[in-house]
Amino acid sequence: MDVIDFLGTSHSSMSGIGVRSARNSGRPIFPLPCLLVDLANVECRAWLIGEDGQRRAPALQVKLADFASVIQLIGSLLERISPVVARSILLAFPGPALEFRARFTNSNRIVDCMEIHRQFRFDNGMLLNDQEAAAFCIPDLGSREVMPIGPSDLPVGAGSEALISSHFGLGVAVLRRFENRYISQASEAGHIGISPASPEEFEVLRAAYAEIGRIQAEAVVANPGLALIHRVRARLGGFDAGQGDAAQIARVAIVDPNGEEANSARLYCSIVAGYAGDVALALMATGGVTLSGSVLRILAPFLSTQAVRSAFEVKQPMTAMVQRIPLRLALEDDLILRGLAVLVQSPENFGINFDNRCWRQD
């Protein structure tokens, strides 16, 4: 039997595993309990969805570097949830989820779904890009879980919606509706270039080029980007940048809104908003753009300004269109795991070819 991935290419597989008609088999697509694993960060996190379809607290957390392989990491997680036996597993990882064997974008680590099946014999499993998974939870975010940036009365969800996740790296996904189902599409928009929108941005980005070369979005918008901007500003302005990382700089900025850290934070937020406006145009995300990230959450007071909203909107000759697009900050963590949970709990709401993207035990 062959396993066919969603690109239509064949992979030889062992007896007893293959693609089944997930919707018509008479069985749930993801039998419970189900283990959800976020491999996207240095600190990998996992949730267990119990037989009642609800999350079992607490979250599990392990360091990716502590394990020689993803197989070993999964084995450790299964030991931690014992005596519960997980029947399904969903894996989100930072890279294109194009086949049943995929490589992390920023490392040589491999996720091999067939090897995972041989080792653990899950009834079903699925591999997703981390941002593809995170976007699933966008419609599930309540009003208390987001902070509007700009007008709060703009119609969220009136069209395609974009998610920009700023963590150690930068992820971008778009969520669209088709025939009453959601379709999430990951992208590599974290690696597109950044253009300056003010003289200050021009000077800082030009100086940053001497340090890092091509100014791609991930280098500036992802969490470490704040530290880069602060370091470059210190070099240009002749002040001491200190040794703090992005989170420390953000916290100092909140405490002292008149200090240099705060000035760096304002510039960083402006660059983030300008990039978000570019993403909105590129993806025609007329239903809104959601920002996510720990440093951005610390900087929430700096984001909720008219200057940041203007940086998002001023996109001549498309300014009038962008002014009608909601921009908001997610105040919750674990969007990737939450998106996986939404998928497990209501797979019928998503336009996914489960027959081709899942592996199932016959």
MARBA-716820 format. One record per residue: x, y, z of N, C-alpha, C in turn; residue in one letter. Coordinates in steps of 0.2 Angstrom, whole numbers, padded with zeros to 4 digits, always signed. Layout:
BEGIN
XYZXYZXYZA
...
//
This chain:
BEGIN
+0004-0006+0000+0000+0000+0000+0004+0006+0000M
+0002+0011-0003+0006+0018-0004+0002+0023+0001D
+0006+0027+0004+0004+0033+0007+0004+0039+0002V
-0001+0042+0001-0001+0048-0003-0002+0054+0001I
+0003+0059+0000+0002+0065+0004-0002+0070-0001D
-0003+0076+0002-0008+0080-0001-0005+0084-0007F
+0002+0083-0009+0005+0085-0015+0004+0080-0021L
+0001+0074-0019+0000+0069-0024+0006+0064-0025G
+0011+0065-0021+0017+0061-0022+0017+0054-0018T
+0020+0049-0020+0019+0043-0016+0025+0041-0012S
+0024+0038-0006+0029+0036-0002+0028+0029+0000H
+0032+0025+0000+0031+0018+0002+0030+0017+0009S
+0026+0013+0011+0024+0012+0018+0024+0005+0020S
+0023+0004+0027+0023-0003+0029+0016-0005+0029M
+0015-0012+0030+0008-0014+0030+0004-0012+0036S
-0002-0011+0035-0006-0009+0041-0007-0002+0042G
-0004+0003+0038-0005+0010+0039-0006+0013+0032I
-0011+0017+0032-0012+0020+0025-0018+0025+0026G
-0019+0029+0020-0024+0034+0020-0031+0030+0020V
-0036+0033+0024-0042+0030+0025-0047+0036+0023R
-0053+0034+0022-0059+0040+0021-0060+0042+0028S
-0057+0047+0030-0058+0049+0037-0066+0051+0039A
-0069+0055+0034-0076+0057+0035-0081+0052+0035R
-0079+0046+0031-0084+0041+0030-0083+0034+0033N
-0078+0034+0038-0076+0028+0041-0080+0026+0047S
-0084+0030+0049-0088+0029+0055-0085+0030+0061G
-0078+0032+0061-0074+0033+0067-0073+0041+0067R
-0071+0043+0073-0069+0050+0074-0063+0051+0070P
-0062+0057+0067-0055+0058+0063-0049+0058+0068I
-0050+0061+0074-0045+0060+0079-0047+0057+0085F
-0047+0050+0086-0049+0047+0092-0046+0050+0098P
-0050+0050+0103-0047+0053+0110-0045+0047+0115L
-0041+0049+0119-0037+0055+0120-0032+0057+0115P
-0031+0063+0114-0026+0066+0109-0021+0070+0111C
-0015+0069+0110-0009+0073+0112-0008+0078+0107L
-0007+0084+0109-0006+0090+0104+0001+0092+0106L
+0006+0093+0101+0013+0095+0103+0015+0101+0098V
+0017+0106+0102+0020+0112+0098+0027+0111+0098D
+0030+0110+0093+0038+0109+0092+0041+0116+0090L
+0037+0122+0090+0039+0128+0086+0044+0132+0090A
+0045+0131+0097+0050+0135+0100+0055+0131+0104N
+0060+0134+0107+0065+0131+0111+0062+0127+0116V
+0057+0129+0119+0053+0126+0125+0047+0123+0121E
+0047+0116+0120+0041+0113+0117+0036+0112+0122C
+0029+0113+0120+0024+0113+0124+0019+0108+0122R
+0015+0104+0126+0010+0099+0124+0004+0100+0128A
-0002+0098+0125-0008+0098+0129-0011+0091+0128W
-0015+0088+0132-0019+0082+0131-0026+0084+0131L
-0029+0082+0126-0037+0082+0125-0039+0075+0127I
-0043+0076+0133-0046+0069+0136-0052+0066+0132G
-0054+0061+0134-0060+0057+0131-0066+0061+0131E
-0067+0066+0135-0072+0071+0135-0072+0077+0130D
-0066+0077+0126-0065+0082+0122-0062+0089+0125G
-0061+0088+0131-0058+0094+0135-0051+0094+0136Q
-0048+0099+0137-0040+0099+0139-0039+0097+0146R
-0034+0093+0146-0032+0091+0153-0026+0095+0155R
-0027+0099+0161-0022+0103+0163-0017+0098+0168A
-0011+0100+0169-0008+0106+0166-0004+0105+0159P
-0002+0110+0156+0002+0109+0150+0009+0106+0152A
+0011+0102+0147+0018+0099+0148+0023+0103+0144L
+0029+0104+0147+0034+0108+0144+0041+0104+0144Q
+0044+0104+0138+0051+0101+0138+0055+0105+0133V
+0062+0104+0134+0066+0108+0130+0068+0103+0124K
+0068+0106+0118+0069+0102+0112+0076+0100+0112L
+0081+0104+0115+0088+0102+0115+0090+0096+0119A
+0085+0094+0124+0086+0089+0128+0085+0082+0125D
+0083+0082+0119+0081+0076+0115+0085+0075+0109F
+0088+0069+0107+0091+0068+0101+0087+0068+0095A
+0080+0067+0096+0076+0066+0091+0069+0068+0093S
+0064+0069+0088+0057+0070+0090+0054+0064+0093V
+0056+0058+0090+0054+0052+0093+0055+0051+0101I
+0061+0053+0103+0063+0053+0110+0058+0058+0114Q
+0057+0064+0111+0053+0069+0114+0046+0066+0115L
+0043+0063+0110+0036+0061+0110+0036+0055+0116I
+0041+0051+0116+0041+0046+0121+0041+0048+0128G
+0045+0054+0129+0045+0057+0135+0038+0060+0137S
+0035+0063+0132+0028+0066+0134+0023+0060+0135L
+0024+0055+0132+0019+0049+0133+0020+0046+0140L
+0026+0046+0142+0028+0044+0149+0025+0048+0154E
+0025+0055+0153+0022+0060+0158+0014+0059+0158R
+0011+0057+0153+0004+0057+0153+0001+0050+0156I
+0006+0045+0156+0004+0039+0159+0000+0039+0165S
-0005+0035+0167-0007+0029+0163-0012+0031+0157P
-0014+0037+0156-0018+0039+0150-0014+0037+0144V
-0018+0033+0139-0015+0031+0133-0018+0036+0127V
-0013+0040+0124-0015+0044+0118-0017+0040+0112A
-0022+0041+0109-0024+0037+0103-0022+0041+0097R
-0022+0047+0097-0020+0052+0092-0015+0057+0094S
-0012+0059+0089-0007+0065+0090-0007+0070+0084I
-0006+0076+0086-0006+0081+0081+0001+0085+0083L
+0005+0086+0078+0011+0089+0078+0011+0096+0074L
+0013+0101+0078+0014+0107+0074+0022+0109+0074A
+0025+0111+0069+0032+0112+0069+0034+0118+0064F
+0040+0121+0065+0041+0127+0061+0045+0125+0054P
+0040+0124+0050+0043+0122+0043+0037+0120+0038G
+0038+0120+0032+0033+0118+0027+0031+0110+0029P
+0024+0109+0030+0022+0102+0031+0019+0100+0025A
+0024+0098+0020+0022+0096+0014+0022+0088+0013L
+0025+0084+0017+0025+0077+0017+0024+0074+0023E
+0025+0067+0024+0025+0064+0030+0032+0064+0033F
+0037+0067+0030+0043+0068+0033+0046+0075+0031R
+0047+0079+0036+0049+0086+0035+0054+0088+0039A
+0058+0093+0037+0063+0096+0041+0062+0103+0044R
+0064+0104+0050+0063+0110+0053+0066+0116+0048F
+0063+0122+0048+0066+0127+0044+0073+0129+0046T
+0074+0130+0053+0080+0133+0056+0085+0128+0059N
+0084+0121+0057+0088+0116+0060+0088+0110+0056S
+0092+0105+0057+0093+0099+0053+0088+0094+0056N
+0084+0095+0061+0080+0090+0064+0074+0088+0059R
+0072+0082+0060+0067+0079+0055+0061+0077+0059I
+0055+0078+0057+0049+0075+0059+0047+0069+0054V
+0048+0063+0056+0046+0057+0052+0040+0054+0054D
+0034+0055+0051+0028+0053+0054+0027+0045+0053C
+0031+0042+0048+0030+0035+0048+0034+0032+0053M
+0040+0035+0055+0044+0032+0061+0040+0033+0067E
+0036+0039+0068+0032+0040+0074+0027+0034+0074I
+0024+0032+0069+0019+0027+0069+0022+0020+0071H
+0028+0019+0068+0031+0012+0069+0032+0012+0077R
+0034+0017+0080+0036+0017+0087+0030+0017+0092Q
+0025+0021+0090+0020+0022+0095+0013+0019+0093F
+0012+0018+0087+0006+0015+0084-0001+0019+0086R
+0000+0025+0085-0006+0030+0086-0012+0028+0081F
-0018+0028+0083-0023+0027+0078-0023+0032+0072D
-0022+0038+0074-0021+0043+0069-0016+0049+0071N
-0014+0052+0066-0009+0057+0067-0009+0062+0061G
-0007+0068+0063-0007+0073+0058-0001+0078+0059M
+0003+0080+0054+0008+0085+0054+0006+0092+0051L
+0007+0097+0055+0005+0104+0052+0010+0109+0053L
+0011+0114+0049+0015+0119+0050+0012+0123+0056N
+0017+0126+0061+0014+0129+0067+0010+0135+0066D
+0011+0139+0061+0006+0144+0060+0000+0142+0056Q
+0000+0137+0052-0006+0134+0050-0011+0132+0055E
-0008+0129+0060-0011+0127+0066-0014+0133+0070A
-0010+0138+0072-0011+0144+0076-0017+0147+0073A
-0018+0148+0066-0023+0152+0063-0030+0149+0064A
-0030+0142+0066-0037+0139+0067-0040+0142+0073F
-0037+0145+0078-0040+0148+0084-0042+0155+0083C
-0041+0158+0077-0042+0165+0076-0050+0166+0078I
-0054+0162+0075-0062+0164+0076-0064+0162+0083P
-0060+0159+0087-0061+0156+0093-0059+0162+0099D
-0056+0167+0097-0053+0172+0102-0059+0176+0104L
-0060+0177+0110-0065+0181+0113-0063+0188+0113G
-0068+0193+0114-0066+0200+0115-0061+0202+0121S
-0061+0198+0126-0057+0199+0131-0050+0196+0130R
-0049+0192+0125-0043+0189+0123-0039+0193+0118E
-0041+0198+0116-0038+0203+0111-0038+0210+0113V
-0033+0214+0111-0033+0221+0112-0034+0224+0105M
-0039+0228+0103-0039+0232+0097-0034+0237+0096P
-0031+0237+0091-0026+0243+0089-0029+0247+0084I
-0032+0253+0086-0036+0257+0082-0043+0256+0084G
-0047+0258+0079-0055+0257+0080-0057+0250+0082P
-0061+0250+0087-0063+0244+0090-0070+0241+0087S
-0073+0246+0082-0079+0244+0079-0078+0241+0072D
-0072+0240+0070-0071+0237+0063-0074+0230+0063L
-0077+0228+0058-0080+0221+0057-0074+0216+0057P
-0072+0213+0062-0067+0207+0062-0071+0201+0059V
-0067+0198+0054-0069+0192+0051-0073+0193+0045G
-0074+0199+0042-0078+0200+0036-0074+0198+0030A
-0068+0195+0030-0065+0193+0025-0059+0188+0027G
-0054+0187+0023-0048+0183+0025-0045+0187+0031S
-0042+0183+0036-0039+0185+0042-0032+0183+0042E
-0027+0187+0044-0020+0185+0044-0018+0185+0052A
-0013+0180+0053-0010+0180+0059-0002+0181+0059L
+0000+0185+0063+0008+0187+0063+0010+0185+0070I
+0014+0180+0070+0017+0177+0076+0024+0179+0077S
+0025+0183+0082+0032+0186+0083+0035+0182+0090S
+0039+0177+0088+0042+0173+0094+0050+0173+0093H
+0053+0168+0093+0060+0167+0092+0061+0168+0084F
+0056+0166+0080+0056+0167+0073+0049+0171+0072G
+0048+0172+0065+0042+0176+0063+0038+0171+0059L
+0032+0170+0061+0027+0166+0057+0021+0170+0054G
+0019+0168+0048+0013+0172+0045+0008+0166+0042V
+0002+0167+0044-0003+0162+0040-0009+0166+0039A
-0013+0164+0034-0020+0167+0032-0025+0162+0033V
-0031+0164+0036-0037+0160+0037-0042+0162+0032L
-0045+0158+0028-0050+0160+0023-0056+0155+0024R
-0062+0158+0022-0068+0154+0022-0069+0151+0015R
-0071+0145+0014-0074+0142+0008-0079+0137+0009F
-0085+0138+0006-0090+0133+0007-0091+0132+0015E
-0092+0137+0019-0094+0136+0026-0088+0133+0030N
-0082+0132+0027-0077+0129+0031-0071+0134+0031R
-0067+0133+0036-0061+0137+0036-0055+0134+0033Y
-0051+0137+0029-0045+0135+0026-0039+0139+0029I
-0034+0136+0032-0028+0139+0034-0022+0138+0030S
-0019+0143+0028-0013+0142+0024-0007+0146+0027Q
-0002+0142+0028+0005+0145+0031+0008+0148+0025A
+0013+0152+0027+0017+0156+0022+0024+0156+0024S
+0029+0159+0020+0035+0161+0022+0036+0168+0022E
+0031+0172+0024+0031+0179+0024+0036+0182+0029A
+0038+0178+0034+0043+0180+0038+0050+0182+0035G
+0051+0180+0029+0057+0180+0026+0057+0186+0021H
+0052+0189+0020+0052+0195+0015+0055+0201+0018I
+0057+0205+0013+0061+0211+0015+0057+0216+0019G
+0060+0221+0023+0057+0226+0026+0059+0233+0023I
+0054+0237+0022+0056+0244+0019+0055+0249+0024S
+0059+0254+0025+0058+0260+0030+0052+0264+0028P
+0049+0267+0033+0043+0271+0031+0044+0278+0035A
+0050+0279+0037+0051+0286+0040+0059+0287+0040S
+0061+0293+0041+0069+0294+0041+0072+0291+0046P
+0069+0290+0052+0072+0286+0058+0073+0279+0056E
+0067+0276+0053+0068+0269+0051+0073+0268+0046E
+0074+0273+0041+0079+0272+0036+0086+0272+0039F
+0087+0276+0044+0094+0277+0047+0095+0270+0051E
+0090+0268+0055+0092+0262+0059+0092+0256+0055V
+0088+0255+0050+0088+0249+0046+0095+0249+0041L
+0097+0255+0039+0103+0255+0035+0109+0253+0040R
+0109+0256+0046+0114+0254+0050+0114+0246+0052A
+0108+0244+0053+0107+0237+0054+0110+0232+0048A
+0109+0235+0042+0112+0231+0037+0119+0229+0037Y
+0123+0234+0040+0130+0233+0041+0131+0227+0046A
+0127+0226+0050+0128+0221+0055+0125+0214+0053E
+0119+0214+0050+0116+0207+0048+0115+0206+0041I
+0116+0211+0036+0115+0210+0029+0108+0211+0028G
+0105+0207+0023+0098+0209+0020+0093+0209+0026R
+0089+0215+0026+0085+0216+0031+0078+0212+0030I
+0078+0206+0032+0072+0202+0031+0067+0203+0038Q
+0061+0202+0037+0056+0204+0042+0058+0200+0049A
+0060+0194+0048+0061+0190+0054+0066+0193+0058E
+0071+0196+0055+0077+0199+0059+0075+0205+0063A
+0069+0208+0061+0067+0215+0064+0061+0214+0068V
+0056+0210+0065+0050+0210+0068+0049+0204+0074V
+0053+0199+0073+0052+0194+0078+0055+0196+0085A
+0054+0193+0090+0056+0195+0097+0063+0198+0097N
+0068+0195+0095+0075+0198+0095+0076+0204+0091P
+0071+0206+0087+0071+0212+0083+0072+0218+0088G
+0068+0218+0093+0068+0224+0098+0076+0225+0100L
+0079+0220+0102+0086+0221+0104+0090+0223+0099A
+0089+0221+0093+0093+0223+0087+0092+0231+0086L
+0086+0233+0086+0085+0240+0085+0088+0244+0091I
+0087+0242+0097+0090+0246+0103+0097+0246+0102H
+0101+0241+0100+0108+0240+0099+0110+0245+0094R
+0107+0245+0088+0109+0250+0083+0107+0257+0085V
+0102+0258+0088+0100+0265+0090+0106+0268+0095R
+0108+0263+0099+0113+0265+0104+0120+0267+0101A
+0121+0263+0095+0127+0264+0092+0127+0271+0088R
+0121+0272+0085+0120+0279+0082+0120+0285+0086L
+0117+0284+0092+0115+0289+0097+0121+0290+0102G
+0125+0285+0103+0131+0286+0108+0129+0284+0115G
+0124+0280+0116+0122+0279+0123+0123+0271+0124F
+0123+0269+0130+0124+0262+0132+0118+0258+0131D
+0118+0253+0127+0112+0249+0126+0111+0244+0132A
+0116+0242+0136+0116+0237+0141+0116+0230+0138G
+0115+0225+0142+0115+0218+0140+0108+0215+0140Q
+0103+0218+0140+0097+0215+0141+0094+0212+0134G
+0090+0207+0135+0087+0204+0129+0081+0208+0127D
+0077+0206+0122+0071+0210+0120+0066+0210+0126A
+0064+0205+0129+0059+0205+0135+0062+0210+0140A
+0068+0210+0142+0070+0215+0147+0070+0222+0145Q
+0072+0223+0138+0071+0230+0136+0064+0232+0136I
+0059+0228+0134+0052+0230+0134+0050+0231+0141A
+0052+0228+0146+0050+0229+0153+0052+0236+0155R
+0059+0237+0154+0062+0244+0156+0058+0249+0152V
+0056+0248+0146+0052+0253+0142+0045+0255+0146A
+0042+0250+0148+0036+0251+0152+0037+0255+0158I
+0042+0253+0162+0043+0257+0168+0045+0264+0167V
+0049+0265+0162+0052+0272+0160+0050+0274+0153D
+0044+0277+0152+0042+0278+0145+0046+0284+0142P
+0051+0287+0146+0054+0293+0143+0062+0291+0142N
+0063+0284+0143+0070+0282+0142+0072+0280+0135G
+0078+0278+0134+0080+0276+0127+0077+0269+0125E
+0076+0265+0130+0072+0258+0129+0065+0260+0126E
+0062+0265+0129+0055+0266+0127+0055+0269+0120A
+0060+0273+0118+0061+0276+0111+0062+0270+0106N
+0066+0265+0108+0067+0259+0104+0061+0255+0103S
+0057+0255+0109+0051+0251+0109+0046+0254+0104A
+0046+0261+0104+0041+0265+0099+0043+0263+0092R
+0049+0264+0091+0052+0262+0084+0050+0255+0082L
+0051+0251+0086+0050+0244+0085+0043+0243+0083Y
+0038+0245+0088+0031+0245+0087+0029+0248+0080C
+0032+0253+0078+0030+0256+0072+0032+0252+0066S
+0038+0249+0066+0040+0244+0061+0036+0238+0061I
+0034+0235+0066+0029+0229+0067+0023+0231+0063V
+0020+0237+0065+0013+0239+0062+0014+0240+0055A
+0019+0243+0052+0020+0244+0045+0021+0238+0042G
+0024+0233+0044+0025+0226+0041+0018+0223+0041Y
+0014+0224+0047+0007+0221+0047+0003+0223+0042A
+0003+0230+0040+0000+0233+0035+0002+0230+0028G
+0008+0229+0027+0010+0226+0021+0008+0219+0020D
+0008+0215+0026+0005+0208+0025-0002+0208+0024V
-0006+0213+0027-0013+0214+0025-0015+0215+0018A
-0010+0219+0015-0011+0220+0008-0009+0214+0004L
-0004+0211+0005-0001+0205+0002-0006+0199+0002A
-0009+0198+0007-0014+0193+0008-0021+0195+0008L
-0023+0201+0006-0029+0204+0006-0033+0202+0012M
-0030+0203+0018-0033+0201+0024-0038+0206+0026A
-0044+0207+0023-0048+0212+0024-0052+0210+0031T
-0052+0204+0033-0056+0202+0039-0052+0204+0045G
-0045+0206+0045-0042+0208+0051-0035+0205+0051G
-0030+0208+0055-0024+0205+0056-0023+0205+0064V
-0021+0199+0066-0020+0197+0073-0012+0197+0074T
-0010+0201+0079-0003+0200+0081-0002+0196+0087L
+0003+0192+0088+0004+0187+0093+0012+0187+0095S
+0013+0187+0102+0020+0187+0104+0021+0189+0111G
+0026+0186+0114+0027+0188+0121+0029+0195+0122S
+0034+0197+0118+0037+0204+0119+0031+0209+0117V
+0027+0208+0111+0022+0212+0109+0017+0213+0115L
+0015+0208+0119+0011+0208+0124+0014+0213+0130R
+0020+0213+0131+0023+0217+0136+0022+0224+0134I
+0023+0225+0127+0023+0232+0124+0016+0234+0122L
+0011+0231+0125+0004+0233+0123+0002+0240+0124A
+0005+0244+0129+0003+0251+0129+0007+0255+0124P
+0012+0253+0121+0015+0256+0115+0012+0255+0109F
+0009+0249+0109+0005+0247+0102-0002+0251+0102L
-0005+0253+0107-0011+0256+0107-0011+0263+0107S
-0007+0266+0102-0007+0273+0100-0009+0274+0093T
-0010+0280+0092-0012+0282+0085-0006+0282+0080Q
+0000+0283+0083+0006+0283+0078+0006+0276+0076A
+0005+0271+0080+0006+0264+0078+0000+0262+0073V
-0006+0264+0074-0011+0263+0069-0010+0266+0063R
-0007+0272+0063-0005+0276+0057+0000+0272+0053S
+0005+0269+0056+0010+0265+0053+0007+0259+0049A
+0002+0256+0052-0002+0251+0049-0006+0253+0043F
-0009+0259+0043-0013+0261+0038-0010+0265+0032E
-0005+0269+0033-0002+0273+0028+0001+0269+0023V
-0003+0267+0017+0000+0262+0012-0003+0265+0005K
-0001+0271+0004-0003+0274-0003-0001+0270-0008Q
-0006+0269-0013-0012+0272-0014-0018+0268-0011P
-0016+0263-0006-0021+0258-0004-0023+0260+0004M
-0022+0266+0006-0023+0268+0013-0030+0267+0015T
-0035+0270+0010-0042+0269+0012-0044+0262+0013A
-0041+0257+0010-0043+0250+0011-0041+0248+0017M
-0034+0249+0019-0031+0247+0025-0034+0250+0031V
-0037+0256+0030-0040+0259+0036-0047+0256+0038Q
-0049+0251+0034-0055+0247+0036-0053+0241+0039R
-0047+0239+0039-0045+0232+0041-0043+0232+0049I
-0047+0228+0053-0045+0228+0060-0038+0225+0061P
-0035+0228+0066-0028+0226+0069-0029+0225+0076L
-0027+0219+0079-0027+0218+0086-0022+0213+0088R
-0021+0214+0095-0015+0210+0098-0019+0204+0102L
-0016+0198+0101-0019+0193+0105-0016+0193+0112A
-0020+0193+0117-0017+0193+0124-0016+0186+0127L
-0017+0181+0123-0017+0174+0126-0010+0171+0123E
-0008+0166+0127-0002+0162+0124-0004+0156+0121D
+0000+0152+0119-0002+0145+0116-0007+0145+0111D
-0006+0150+0106-0011+0150+0101-0010+0143+0096L
-0004+0141+0096-0003+0135+0092-0007+0129+0095I
-0006+0128+0101-0009+0122+0104-0017+0123+0104L
-0019+0129+0105-0026+0131+0105-0029+0129+0098R
-0025+0131+0093-0028+0130+0086-0028+0122+0085G
-0023+0118+0087-0024+0111+0087-0030+0108+0090L
-0031+0111+0096-0037+0109+0100-0043+0110+0097A
-0044+0116+0094-0050+0118+0090-0051+0113+0084V
-0046+0111+0081-0046+0106+0075-0048+0099+0078L
-0046+0097+0083-0048+0091+0086-0055+0091+0088V
-0057+0096+0091-0064+0096+0094-0069+0097+0088Q
-0067+0101+0083-0072+0102+0077-0069+0101+0070S
-0067+0096+0068-0063+0095+0062-0068+0096+0056P
-0074+0096+0057-0079+0097+0052-0079+0104+0050E
-0077+0109+0054-0077+0116+0052-0071+0118+0048N
-0067+0113+0046-0061+0115+0042-0060+0111+0036F
-0058+0115+0031-0057+0112+0024-0051+0109+0023G
-0050+0103+0026-0043+0100+0026-0045+0093+0023I
-0040+0091+0018-0041+0084+0015-0038+0079+0020N
-0042+0077+0025-0039+0073+0030-0037+0066+0027F
-0040+0064+0022-0038+0057+0019-0031+0057+0017D
-0029+0063+0015-0022+0063+0012-0017+0066+0017N
-0019+0070+0022-0014+0073+0027-0013+0069+0033R
-0018+0064+0035-0017+0060+0041-0014+0053+0039C
-0011+0050+0044-0010+0043+0044-0014+0040+0049W
-0017+0034+0047-0022+0031+0051-0020+0023+0051R
-0022+0020+0057-0021+0013+0058-0027+0009+0055Q
-0026+0005+0050-0031+0001+0047-0034-0004+0052D
//
